Amino acid sequence: MVDVDLRKLRYFVAVARELHFGRAAQGLHIAQPVLSRQIRALEVEFGAQLFRRDRRSTELTDAGRQLMEDAPPLLAAAEALRRRVSRSADAGERPRFVVGFMPGITVTAAVRALSARRPELVVDVVRTSWVDQAEVVRDGRVDVSFVRLPVDGRGLRVRPMFEEPRVAVLPAGHRLAGAGSVSMAELGGERLLQCPELVPEWCGLPEPQGQRRAWPRPETVEEKLEYVAAREGTVVLPLSVAAFYTRPDVVRVPIEGVAPNRVALVWAQGRESPLPEEFADLAADLLSGVGGRH
């Protein structure tokens, strides 16, 4: 059995990402010979060569690729453990339970229900985004997180909560702004202002006509709506998100024939605390039918 040294593992990940010992050492703020010795020591501990090196290149061996697949989740779990222990120490006698949530998802009822059932807890909430909605669980910032699927579920328990329709958000005065509903085909030619992976039905639609100045892809809902209002394109959002960010210069139109947005609660696999499961049961009871009420 190998007792894994997390410091050496972090050094390994840095080299594996850079595939260059000098750059990795610079990023770690250590001398390159020190880094080389630590990697050799790690190879001895595992009994396997992790890198092939010559004067021109550094590459991972099969063993190195396997370790690179497994190491980041292990490091994230260790960081999550550190955060939870530190959080408990900061809270004093009352332990904290932190709930993450995406825009448009109201968690007040579930949080109040847990607080009433567990008065010994301090229950906090943290707003998340498309970028970090699952990562906040892995790194220990929250205990559970309401996410909008799909997410990378590695190392997570995923409990479905509810579904809700998705809508196209268009500038006021757009040719389709007054429609009762639209199809994806009718949106062809519009510029999608979000990651296409979030709207797989967009694949194959015609590209926008004409030249437009290059925009950075907006990350927040607020940024996306600014670009929509400026007639730079459209976004497809869950109905609750579009309703929450109602403004007079954009309109929302239901989309025909697209899958609903699915909301789930996630938490770290392997945690022995009963609280995530208990909170999930409370939330499931309180949120059942939410999607149908919009």
Secondary structure as UniProt FT lines:
FT   HELIX           6..18
FT   HELIX           21..28
FT   HELIX           32..46
FT   STRAND          51..53
FT   STRAND          58..60
FT   HELIX           62..90
FT   TURN            91..93
FT   STRAND          96..101
FT   TURN            103..104
FT   HELIX           108..117
FT   TURN            119..120
FT   STRAND          122..127
FT   TURN            130..134
FT   HELIX           135..138
FT   TURN            139..140
FT   STRAND          144..148
FT   TURN            154..155
FT   STRAND          156..164
FT   STRAND          166..171
FT   TURN            172..173
FT   TURN            175..178
FT   HELIX           185..187
FT   TURN            188..189
FT   HELIX           196..198
FT   HELIX           200..202
FT   TURN            203..204
FT   HELIX           221..229
FT   TURN            230..231
FT   STRAND          234..238
FT   HELIX           239..244
FT   TURN            248..249
FT   STRAND          250..255
FT   TURN            256..257
FT   STRAND          261..268
FT   TURN            269..270
FT   HELIX           275..287
FT   TURN            288..289
FT   HELIX           290..293
//
